[in-house]
Amino acid sequence: MAIARKRQISLVDTKYYHCISRCVRRAFLCGEDCFTGKSYEHRRGWVEEKLLSLAKVFCIDVCAYAVMSNHTHLVLYVDDKKAKRLNDKAIVIRWHKLCKGTVLKQRYIQSEKLSKAELIFFNQTVKQYRERLASISWFMRLLNEDITRKANKEDNCTGLFWEGRFKSQALLDEASLAACMAYVDLNPIRARMANTPEESSHTSVQKRLESAKDGKQPKHLMRFAGMSRQHMPKGLPFELKSYLDLVELTGRCIREDKRGYIDNTHSRLLERANISADNWLKLTTHFTRVFDGAVGRPTSQEGYCEDLNRKRRANVSNCEKLLA
């Protein structure tokens, strides 16, 4: 039985989550249909464009993404502190970029005086908007609904485009975050949709490589902030160069005619995450097969399960084997 979303997300334990949405019946509704020969490749652009536009409005950052032929992978960071920090006016303006605003909200933005009854209703609504802007469920809902409407209009039909629920996994520590991001960025290479990361269309790694040529990081993706330290700025706890080198090296090792391995030259990121070469390859090629639910070292799993009052701890043996 599916676990309620509120029992999967605990921002006290982690703000990083891996989300997967699949097309109904896993049909090729975003790529090229091998049976009819019709191409839906342009829809991958729809997903990418909508994803990055939502990230500008929500208090949720995109760490990694890959838009495949029949599913999407996202690694998201929930910035709930930012949502709490924004004033009421900023919250209303952001929400109105997503949904049509009411007359009451427009009056507030224009600095018109509201009655006591109107203020009570307004404050309740703003509180709701603030929660939604830091909600993965609302983020995924608006992303998937928009693509569904466009696809159904193009196909002149009605009905589901995505499966009813998206799948989410909590990434509880640096090791699981690094492994999951690499797994997502290497999806097109493993699916033989691209030969190199820079040729992987509609992926975060392609965006990062394009910006890296100019010595920059893309504005619409969460930045790499470097190694974890006491006064850590907001950002991914890795070095950008180490991560890109690691993805490139891992991609070269994923081959069908030969079991992949990493030579003696280990990336600093891999060493710091304390994952062996063999385990790293298994993580970055079979992440969703190996793990079903929250991912992290056993110590991270304990706190996460206690905070959500969950007795059963999924993935314990695999986490001990591959991440410990």
Disulfide bonds with the S-S distance in Angstrom:
none
